[in-house]
């Protein structure tokens, strides 16, 4: 880890050691700082920053070093005249070899220093279960914790499902996607592998067309069809593959950089506004020093804290539905109805085949930690992951039924006014008959894969399939099984929805330039601005949001 003389990269190794050995058993205390109430004091400091740079003065402040924030900080600091501060609540994840090792991605979610431990409210559609809602902290954010699936979505997502938003059609976004693919250099698994070939053949048998590249949305076939998985990882040797993330693709290659300061173990607790509702800075809390520090921005503050923490920070700062803020005795600075609303997610559920006839069949060598094929419905309504694995010591074929474009909408609210409290997360999944029927349909499609001639030849007697309730035609019983076993796909989005113009809908939080309603010099650039969740992994569109946001910010401040 580099730490240059000018202090451009702030990493406190003492804090890191303490946190590792305490397993994040830190109990935060919260006091309502009078400094944050002193508008004159902040305005005086801000004006000093406007005329000269001090230690706490920057052109741009980016909150969150995750998928979009990493890209933003890189692009904004490419101009050496821009002084940029990037703030991250977690730690420097490039220090962690487990994060970098693609095959160990599933272990990252077990690390309490990374996984936030968010739990939903009880979900009626999930049999009144509360479900884990995985989110990451640390450099790279969820880009450093996910399964590395590299799948953008369907062209219809941008040209139809998002509605007309100037500058956000597929033709507008396509150049950014080309740039990301070139920078990341993803890896596609070998379609000629013997088992992969069988999986692809089984999907083709029930009507899917082979698609060599579902990320080529400019092709006639587009996203739809069946293909070998594409992953955000790079093979280094026969036994090792390295995760590719926004952080290690965009930030690490340019460090150290004199005009880019990076703070880790630092939580932003409030956005500072002047009387004109211009964002002039932020209040932060340093975990190790246990002190509040204020930073000021000459040009803009950009929130890239993520789908849950961006709306939480807005609410804590007085931007949101006034009726909600009044409950927590938070002064409402701007009545922005859509903050924390419109939460969307995907779901998945796993079914599996009878045991393979040949239990000596070698499973694929998996240095990526993720394997198999994807069968994607042509309109992006759902996809099915086709894979091999083991259950109860028996080798089987397993299918992940992932369902998209639900009508259910959830919400994010505050637990209280303490910035260290976790938000209240209500995904509200499977809360209507349309979503229930869509999930049932997705499960039935998954069944057809296992009944194909190609797959049947690989497995024992079809009647021995051991997925619970596999054969039942009783949809009530099947639904009960689904409710007890279905999971969030960890693809939340849309809690600060983008629209073309504010006058189009009172629930729009940011306009097409990502500017926050009723405020000045404040933008959002993360998955929370997605109007409707895409037909794929939101990680990739979030990278596009980071690149496009940087262009707009630089253009508007030129």
C-alpha positions as CSV (number, residue, x, y, z in Angstrom):
1,X,0.0,0.0,0.0
2,X,1.4,3.4,-1.0
3,X,1.1,6.3,1.3
4,X,2.8,9.3,-0.3
5,X,4.3,12.2,1.6
6,X,1.6,14.7,0.8
7,X,-1.0,12.4,2.5
8,X,-3.0,11.9,-0.6
9,X,-4.0,8.4,0.4
10,X,-5.2,8.1,4.0
11,X,-5.0,4.6,5.3
12,X,-4.6,4.0,9.0
13,X,-3.1,0.6,9.4
14,X,-3.6,0.8,13.1
15,X,-7.3,1.1,12.6
16,X,-7.2,-1.8,10.1
17,X,-5.5,-4.1,12.7
18,X,-7.9,-3.2,15.4
19,X,-10.9,-3.8,13.2
20,X,-9.7,-7.1,11.9
21,X,-9.1,-8.5,15.4
22,X,-12.2,-7.1,16.9
23,X,-14.3,-8.6,14.1
24,X,-16.1,-5.3,13.8
25,X,-17.4,-5.4,17.3
26,X,-17.2,-1.6,17.4
27,X,-20.2,0.1,19.0
28,X,-20.8,3.5,17.6
29,X,-22.1,6.4,19.7
30,X,-24.0,9.2,18.3
31,X,-24.2,12.8,19.5
32,X,-26.1,15.5,17.7
33,X,-23.2,17.8,17.0
34,X,-23.9,21.5,17.4
35,X,-21.3,22.1,14.6
36,X,-23.8,20.8,12.1
37,X,-26.4,23.2,13.3
38,X,-24.0,26.2,12.9
39,X,-24.9,27.3,9.4
40,X,-22.8,30.5,9.7
41,X,-19.7,28.6,10.8
42,X,-20.0,26.2,7.8
43,X,-20.7,29.1,5.4
44,X,-17.6,30.9,6.6
45,X,-15.5,27.8,6.0
46,X,-17.0,27.2,2.6
47,X,-16.3,30.7,1.5
48,X,-12.7,30.3,2.5
49,X,-12.6,27.2,0.4
50,X,-14.0,29.1,-2.5
51,X,-11.1,31.5,-2.5
52,X,-8.3,29.2,-1.6
53,X,-7.7,25.5,-0.9
54,X,-7.2,24.3,2.7
55,X,-6.8,20.8,4.1
56,X,-10.6,20.2,4.1
57,X,-11.4,21.9,0.7
58,X,-12.0,20.1,-2.6
59,X,-13.6,20.7,-5.9
60,X,-15.5,17.4,-5.8
61,X,-16.5,15.1,-3.0
62,X,-17.6,11.6,-3.9
63,X,-19.3,9.7,-1.2
64,X,-18.7,5.9,-1.6
65,X,-15.8,4.1,-3.4
66,X,-18.1,1.4,-4.8
67,X,-19.0,0.4,-8.4
68,X,-19.8,3.9,-9.6
69,X,-17.9,6.0,-7.1
70,X,-14.6,4.5,-8.0
71,X,-15.1,5.3,-11.7
72,X,-16.3,8.9,-10.8
73,X,-13.3,9.6,-8.7
74,X,-11.0,8.4,-11.4
75,X,-12.6,10.4,-14.2
76,X,-13.0,13.6,-12.2
77,X,-9.4,13.5,-11.1
78,X,-8.0,12.8,-14.6
79,X,-7.8,16.6,-14.9
80,X,-5.0,17.6,-12.5
81,X,-6.7,20.9,-11.8
82,X,-9.6,19.1,-10.0
83,X,-9.0,18.3,-6.4
84,X,-11.1,15.2,-5.5
85,X,-12.0,13.6,-2.2
86,X,-13.2,10.0,-2.3
87,X,-14.7,8.7,1.0
88,X,-15.3,5.1,1.8
89,X,-16.9,3.6,5.0
90,X,-15.1,0.3,4.7
91,X,-11.4,-0.5,4.2
92,X,-9.0,-1.0,1.4
93,X,-10.1,-4.3,-0.1
94,X,-7.1,-4.8,-2.2
95,X,-5.4,-5.7,1.0
96,X,-7.6,-8.8,1.3
97,X,-6.4,-11.7,-0.9
98,X,-9.8,-13.4,-0.5
99,X,-11.5,-10.5,-2.3
100,X,-9.0,-10.7,-5.1
101,X,-9.3,-14.5,-5.6
102,X,-12.2,-15.1,-7.9
103,X,-12.8,-18.6,-6.7
104,X,-13.4,-17.5,-3.1
105,X,-16.1,-14.9,-3.8
106,X,-18.6,-16.8,-1.7
107,X,-16.3,-16.4,1.3
108,X,-16.3,-12.6,1.0
109,X,-20.0,-12.4,2.2
110,X,-18.9,-14.1,5.4
111,X,-16.6,-11.3,6.3
112,X,-18.3,-8.9,8.7
113,X,-15.8,-6.2,7.8
114,X,-17.2,-6.2,4.3
115,X,-20.8,-7.5,4.4
116,X,-23.1,-4.9,6.0
117,X,-25.4,-7.4,7.6
118,X,-28.6,-5.8,6.4
119,X,-31.8,-7.7,7.0
120,X,-35.2,-7.0,5.5
121,X,-38.5,-6.6,7.4
122,X,-40.7,-9.7,7.4
123,X,-41.9,-10.4,3.9
124,X,-45.5,-11.6,3.4
125,X,-44.6,-12.9,0.0
126,X,-41.8,-14.9,1.5
127,X,-43.9,-16.6,4.1
128,X,-43.3,-13.8,6.6
129,X,-39.6,-14.4,6.6
130,X,-37.0,-11.7,7.0
131,X,-34.3,-12.2,4.4
132,X,-30.6,-11.2,4.2
133,X,-30.0,-8.2,1.9
134,X,-26.3,-8.5,1.1
135,X,-24.4,-5.2,0.6
136,X,-20.7,-4.5,0.8
137,X,-18.5,-1.8,2.2
138,X,-14.9,-1.2,1.3
139,X,-13.2,-0.1,-1.9
140,X,-15.0,-1.4,-4.9
141,X,-18.2,-1.9,-2.9
142,X,-20.5,-4.7,-4.2
143,X,-18.2,-4.9,-7.2
144,X,-15.8,-6.5,-4.8
145,X,-18.2,-9.0,-3.2
146,X,-20.6,-10.2,-6.0
147,X,-20.4,-13.4,-8.1
148,X,-18.8,-11.4,-10.9
149,X,-21.5,-12.2,-13.5
150,X,-21.0,-9.8,-16.4
151,X,-24.4,-9.3,-18.0
152,X,-25.7,-5.8,-18.9
153,X,-29.4,-6.3,-19.7
154,X,-31.8,-6.0,-22.6
155,X,-32.0,-3.2,-25.1
156,X,-35.7,-2.8,-24.2
157,X,-34.7,-1.9,-20.7
158,X,-33.3,1.5,-21.8
159,X,-35.4,2.2,-24.9
160,X,-38.8,1.1,-23.5
161,X,-38.9,0.2,-19.8
162,X,-37.2,3.3,-18.6
163,X,-39.5,5.6,-20.6
164,X,-38.2,8.5,-22.5
165,X,-35.2,10.0,-20.7
166,X,-33.1,12.3,-22.9
167,X,-29.5,11.0,-23.1
168,X,-30.3,7.6,-21.6
169,X,-31.4,5.5,-24.6
170,X,-29.4,2.5,-25.7
171,X,-27.7,4.5,-28.4
172,X,-26.6,7.1,-25.8
173,X,-25.3,4.4,-23.4
174,X,-23.7,2.1,-26.0
175,X,-20.3,3.9,-26.2
176,X,-19.9,3.7,-22.4
177,X,-20.6,0.0,-22.5
178,X,-17.9,-0.5,-25.2
179,X,-15.4,1.4,-23.1
180,X,-16.2,-0.7,-20.0
181,X,-15.8,-4.0,-21.8
182,X,-12.5,-2.9,-23.1
183,X,-11.3,-1.8,-19.7
184,X,-12.6,-4.8,-17.7
185,X,-11.7,-7.5,-20.4
186,X,-14.2,-10.1,-19.0
187,X,-13.8,-13.8,-19.4
188,X,-16.3,-16.1,-21.1
189,X,-16.3,-19.7,-20.1
190,X,-15.5,-22.4,-22.7
191,X,-18.7,-23.4,-24.5
192,X,-16.9,-26.5,-25.8
193,X,-16.4,-28.1,-22.4
194,X,-18.2,-31.5,-22.5
195,X,-20.7,-30.7,-19.7
196,X,-21.2,-27.1,-20.9
197,X,-21.9,-28.4,-24.4
198,X,-24.7,-30.6,-22.9
199,X,-26.2,-27.7,-20.9
200,X,-26.3,-25.5,-24.0
201,X,-27.8,-28.3,-26.1
202,X,-30.5,-28.9,-23.5
203,X,-31.5,-25.2,-23.7
204,X,-31.5,-25.3,-27.5
205,X,-33.8,-28.4,-27.3
206,X,-36.6,-26.3,-25.7
207,X,-36.3,-23.4,-28.1
208,X,-33.4,-21.2,-27.0
209,X,-31.0,-20.1,-29.7
210,X,-27.3,-20.2,-29.1
211,X,-25.9,-16.7,-28.4
212,X,-22.1,-16.3,-28.5
213,X,-22.3,-12.9,-26.8
214,X,-25.4,-11.8,-24.9
215,X,-23.7,-8.5,-24.1
216,X,-23.8,-7.4,-27.7
217,X,-27.0,-5.5,-27.6
218,X,-26.4,-4.1,-31.1
219,X,-26.7,-7.6,-32.6
220,X,-29.9,-8.8,-34.2
221,X,-30.3,-11.5,-31.5
222,X,-29.5,-9.0,-28.6
223,X,-29.4,-10.5,-25.1
224,X,-31.7,-13.5,-25.7
225,X,-30.6,-17.1,-26.1
226,X,-28.3,-19.4,-24.3
227,X,-24.6,-18.9,-23.8
228,X,-21.6,-19.8,-21.5
229,X,-21.4,-17.4,-18.6
230,X,-19.3,-14.2,-18.9
231,X,-17.4,-13.2,-15.7
232,X,-15.6,-10.1,-14.4
233,X,-12.4,-12.0,-13.7
234,X,-9.1,-12.6,-15.4
235,X,-7.3,-15.9,-15.5
236,X,-3.7,-15.5,-14.2
237,X,-2.6,-19.1,-14.2
238,X,-4.1,-22.6,-14.4
239,X,-5.0,-22.4,-10.7
240,X,-5.8,-18.8,-10.2
241,X,-8.2,-16.1,-11.5
242,X,-8.3,-12.5,-10.2
243,X,-11.5,-10.5,-9.7
244,X,-11.9,-7.5,-11.9
245,X,-13.7,-4.6,-10.2
246,X,-14.3,-0.8,-10.8
247,X,-11.7,-0.3,-8.1
248,X,-8.8,-2.4,-9.5
249,X,-9.7,-1.4,-13.1
250,X,-10.0,2.3,-12.7
251,X,-8.4,3.5,-9.4
252,X,-5.5,1.2,-8.6
253,X,-3.6,1.8,-11.9
254,X,-3.4,5.6,-11.2
255,X,-2.4,5.6,-7.5
256,X,-0.9,7.6,-6.0
257,X,-2.4,10.7,-7.6
258,X,-1.6,14.1,-6.1
259,X,-5.1,15.6,-6.7
260,X,-7.0,12.5,-5.4
261,X,-7.4,12.0,-1.6
262,X,-9.0,8.7,-0.4
263,X,-10.4,8.3,3.1
264,X,-11.3,4.8,4.4
265,X,-13.0,3.8,7.6
266,X,-14.9,7.1,7.3
267,X,-18.7,7.4,7.3
268,X,-20.5,10.4,5.9
269,X,-23.2,11.3,8.4
270,X,-24.7,14.4,6.9
271,X,-24.7,16.6,3.8
272,X,-24.2,20.3,4.6
273,X,-26.4,22.9,2.8
274,X,-26.5,26.7,2.8
275,X,-29.7,28.6,3.0
276,X,-30.2,28.2,-0.8
277,X,-30.0,24.4,-0.5
278,X,-26.7,24.3,-2.2
279,X,-24.6,21.4,-1.0
280,X,-21.4,22.9,0.3
281,X,-19.9,20.0,2.1
282,X,-20.3,16.9,4.3
283,X,-19.9,15.8,7.9
284,X,-17.9,12.6,8.4
285,X,-17.1,10.3,11.3
286,X,-13.7,8.6,11.5
287,X,-14.0,5.1,13.1
288,X,-10.5,5.0,14.6
289,X,-10.2,8.6,15.9
290,X,-13.9,8.6,16.9
291,X,-14.2,12.2,15.8
292,X,-16.4,14.3,13.4
293,X,-14.6,16.1,10.6
294,X,-16.2,18.5,8.0
295,X,-15.1,18.7,4.3
296,X,-16.2,21.4,1.9
297,X,-16.8,21.2,-1.9
298,X,-16.2,24.1,-4.3
299,X,-18.1,22.5,-7.1
300,X,-20.3,19.5,-6.3
301,X,-21.0,16.7,-3.8
302,X,-21.9,13.3,-5.5
303,X,-23.6,10.5,-3.6
304,X,-22.5,7.0,-4.7
305,X,-23.2,5.3,-1.4
306,X,-25.5,2.7,-2.8
307,X,-29.2,1.8,-3.1
308,X,-29.8,1.7,0.7
309,X,-27.3,4.3,2.1
310,X,-27.8,7.0,-0.5
311,X,-31.4,7.5,0.4
312,X,-30.6,7.1,4.1
313,X,-28.0,9.9,3.9
314,X,-30.5,12.1,2.1
315,X,-33.1,11.5,4.8
316,X,-30.6,12.2,7.6
317,X,-29.7,15.4,5.9
318,X,-33.3,16.6,5.6
319,X,-34.0,15.7,2.0
320,X,-37.1,13.4,1.7
321,X,-40.8,13.1,2.5
322,X,-41.4,15.7,5.2
323,X,-44.0,13.6,6.9
324,X,-41.4,10.9,7.5
325,X,-38.7,13.2,8.6
326,X,-41.0,14.9,11.1
327,X,-41.4,11.5,12.9
328,X,-37.7,11.5,13.7
329,X,-37.5,15.2,14.5
330,X,-35.3,15.8,11.5
331,X,-35.7,19.3,10.0
332,X,-37.2,18.9,6.5
333,X,-35.1,21.1,4.1
334,X,-36.8,19.8,0.9
335,X,-39.9,17.7,0.5
336,X,-38.7,15.1,-2.0
337,X,-41.4,12.4,-1.9
338,X,-39.5,9.8,-3.9
339,X,-36.5,9.4,-1.6
340,X,-36.3,5.8,-0.5
341,X,-39.3,4.7,-2.5
342,X,-39.6,2.4,-5.6
343,X,-37.2,-0.2,-4.3
344,X,-37.0,-3.1,-6.8
345,X,-35.1,-6.5,-6.8
346,X,-34.8,-9.8,-8.6
347,X,-35.3,-13.2,-7.0
348,X,-33.9,-16.6,-7.5
349,X,-34.7,-20.2,-6.4
350,X,-32.7,-23.4,-7.1
351,X,-34.0,-26.7,-8.3
352,X,-32.0,-29.7,-9.2
353,X,-32.0,-33.0,-11.1
354,X,-31.8,-36.6,-10.0
355,X,-28.2,-37.8,-9.6
356,X,-26.0,-38.1,-12.6
357,X,-25.9,-41.6,-14.0
358,X,-22.2,-41.5,-14.1
359,X,-21.1,-40.3,-10.6
360,X,-17.5,-40.5,-11.8
361,X,-18.1,-37.6,-14.1
362,X,-15.4,-35.0,-13.2
363,X,-16.9,-31.6,-12.3
364,X,-15.3,-28.7,-14.1
365,X,-12.2,-27.1,-12.7
366,X,-13.5,-23.9,-11.4
367,X,-11.0,-21.2,-10.8
368,X,-13.7,-18.5,-11.2
369,X,-16.0,-19.7,-8.4
370,X,-18.8,-19.5,-10.8
371,X,-19.6,-21.8,-13.7
372,X,-22.3,-22.9,-16.2
373,X,-24.5,-21.4,-18.9
374,X,-27.2,-18.8,-18.9
375,X,-30.5,-19.3,-20.8
376,X,-32.0,-15.8,-21.2
377,X,-35.6,-15.1,-22.3
378,X,-35.5,-12.9,-25.4
379,X,-37.4,-10.0,-23.8
380,X,-35.4,-10.2,-20.6
381,X,-38.3,-11.3,-18.4
382,X,-36.2,-14.0,-16.6
383,X,-33.1,-16.1,-17.0
384,X,-32.0,-19.6,-15.9
385,X,-28.5,-20.4,-14.7
386,X,-27.6,-24.0,-15.7
387,X,-24.8,-25.6,-13.7
388,X,-23.5,-28.8,-12.1
389,X,-22.9,-29.4,-8.5
390,X,-23.4,-31.8,-5.5
391,X,-26.2,-32.3,-3.1
392,X,-26.1,-34.9,-0.4
393,X,-22.9,-36.2,-1.8
394,X,-24.4,-36.9,-5.2
395,X,-23.5,-35.0,-8.4
396,X,-26.5,-33.3,-10.0
397,X,-27.5,-30.7,-12.5
398,X,-28.8,-27.6,-10.8
399,X,-30.9,-24.7,-12.2
400,X,-31.2,-21.2,-10.8
401,X,-34.5,-19.7,-11.8
402,X,-34.0,-15.9,-11.7
403,X,-37.1,-13.7,-12.3
404,X,-37.1,-10.1,-13.4
405,X,-39.5,-7.2,-13.9
406,X,-41.8,-7.6,-10.9
407,X,-44.5,-5.1,-10.3
408,X,-43.9,-5.1,-6.5
409,X,-42.2,-2.0,-5.1
410,X,-40.5,-1.7,-1.7
411,X,-39.0,1.1,0.4
412,X,-36.1,2.3,2.5
413,X,-36.8,4.3,5.6
414,X,-34.9,5.3,8.7
415,X,-34.9,3.4,12.0
416,X,-34.2,6.6,13.9
417,X,-32.1,9.7,13.5
418,X,-28.9,8.0,14.5
419,X,-26.6,7.9,11.4
420,X,-25.1,4.6,12.6
421,X,-28.4,2.7,12.7
422,X,-29.1,0.4,9.8
423,X,-31.9,1.5,7.5
424,X,-35.3,-0.2,7.5
425,X,-35.5,-2.3,4.3
426,X,-38.8,-3.5,3.0
427,X,-38.4,-5.1,-0.5
428,X,-42.1,-6.0,-0.5
429,X,-41.4,-8.9,-2.9
430,X,-44.1,-11.2,-4.3
431,X,-46.8,-8.9,-2.9
432,X,-49.3,-9.3,-5.8
433,X,-50.7,-12.0,-8.0
434,X,-48.8,-10.9,-11.1
435,X,-45.5,-11.4,-9.4
436,X,-46.6,-14.8,-7.9
437,X,-47.7,-16.1,-11.3
438,X,-44.6,-14.9,-13.0
439,X,-42.4,-16.7,-10.4
440,X,-44.5,-19.9,-10.8
441,X,-44.0,-19.6,-14.6
442,X,-40.2,-19.3,-14.2
443,X,-40.1,-22.4,-12.0
444,X,-42.1,-24.3,-14.6
445,X,-39.6,-23.3,-17.3
446,X,-36.8,-24.5,-15.1
447,X,-38.6,-27.9,-14.9
448,X,-38.6,-28.2,-18.7
449,X,-34.8,-28.0,-18.8
450,X,-34.6,-31.1,-16.6
451,X,-37.1,-33.0,-18.7
452,X,-35.2,-32.5,-22.0
453,X,-33.8,-35.5,-23.8
454,X,-30.3,-34.2,-23.4
455,X,-30.4,-33.8,-19.7
456,X,-32.5,-36.9,-19.1
457,X,-29.7,-39.0,-20.7
458,X,-27.3,-37.6,-18.1
459,X,-29.4,-38.3,-15.0
460,X,-31.1,-41.2,-13.2
461,X,-34.8,-42.0,-13.6
462,X,-36.8,-38.7,-14.0
463,X,-39.1,-39.9,-11.3
464,X,-36.2,-39.8,-8.8
465,X,-35.7,-36.1,-9.1
466,X,-35.3,-34.9,-5.6
467,X,-36.2,-31.2,-5.7
468,X,-39.1,-31.0,-3.2
469,X,-42.5,-30.8,-4.8
470,X,-40.9,-31.1,-8.3
471,X,-43.8,-33.2,-9.7
472,X,-46.7,-31.4,-8.0
473,X,-49.4,-29.8,-10.1
474,X,-50.9,-28.2,-6.9
475,X,-49.9,-24.6,-7.3
476,X,-50.8,-23.8,-3.7
477,X,-48.3,-26.3,-2.4
478,X,-45.7,-25.2,-5.0
479,X,-46.2,-21.6,-3.9
480,X,-45.7,-22.5,-0.3
481,X,-42.5,-24.2,-1.1
482,X,-41.4,-21.2,-3.2
483,X,-42.2,-18.8,-0.3
484,X,-40.0,-20.8,2.1
485,X,-37.0,-21.2,-0.3
486,X,-36.9,-18.2,-2.7
487,X,-34.2,-15.6,-2.1
488,X,-33.3,-12.0,-3.0
489,X,-30.9,-12.0,-6.0
490,X,-29.1,-9.1,-4.2
491,X,-29.9,-6.8,-7.1
492,X,-31.7,-3.9,-5.3
493,X,-32.2,-0.6,-7.2
494,X,-34.3,2.5,-7.9
495,X,-34.6,4.1,-4.4
496,X,-33.8,7.6,-5.8
497,X,-35.5,7.3,-9.2
498,X,-34.3,9.2,-12.2
499,X,-36.8,10.9,-14.6
500,X,-36.6,13.2,-17.6
501,X,-37.9,16.3,-15.9
502,X,-39.1,16.9,-12.3
503,X,-42.5,18.2,-13.4
504,X,-43.2,14.8,-15.1
505,X,-43.7,12.9,-11.7
506,X,-43.5,14.0,-8.1
507,X,-41.7,10.8,-7.2
508,X,-38.6,11.6,-9.4
509,X,-35.6,12.3,-7.2
510,X,-33.0,13.1,-9.8
511,X,-33.4,14.5,-13.3
512,X,-31.7,13.3,-16.4
513,X,-28.5,15.1,-15.3
514,X,-28.7,13.3,-12.0
515,X,-29.3,16.5,-10.0
516,X,-31.3,16.1,-6.8
517,X,-34.7,17.8,-6.8
518,X,-34.9,21.2,-4.9
519,X,-31.1,21.2,-4.3
520,X,-28.0,22.7,-6.0
521,X,-24.6,21.2,-6.5
522,X,-25.8,17.7,-5.4
523,X,-26.0,14.7,-7.6
524,X,-26.5,10.9,-7.2
525,X,-24.6,8.4,-9.3
526,X,-25.3,4.8,-8.3
527,X,-27.9,2.1,-8.8
528,X,-30.5,4.0,-6.8
529,X,-31.2,6.2,-9.8
530,X,-32.3,3.3,-12.1
531,X,-35.9,4.0,-13.1
532,X,-36.8,0.3,-13.6
533,X,-34.5,-2.6,-12.7
534,X,-32.8,-4.0,-15.8
535,X,-32.8,-7.6,-17.2
536,X,-29.4,-8.5,-15.9
537,X,-26.9,-7.7,-13.2
538,X,-27.2,-4.0,-12.1
539,X,-23.5,-3.9,-11.5
540,X,-22.8,-3.2,-15.2
541,X,-25.4,-0.5,-15.7
542,X,-24.0,1.1,-12.5
543,X,-20.6,1.3,-14.1
544,X,-22.2,3.0,-17.0
545,X,-23.9,5.5,-14.7
546,X,-20.5,6.3,-13.1
547,X,-18.9,7.0,-16.5
548,X,-21.9,9.1,-17.8
549,X,-22.2,11.0,-14.5
550,X,-18.5,12.0,-14.7
551,X,-19.0,13.4,-18.3
552,X,-22.1,15.4,-17.3
553,X,-20.5,16.8,-14.1
554,X,-17.4,17.9,-16.0
555,X,-19.5,19.4,-18.8
556,X,-21.7,21.3,-16.4
557,X,-18.7,22.7,-14.4
558,X,-16.5,23.5,-17.4
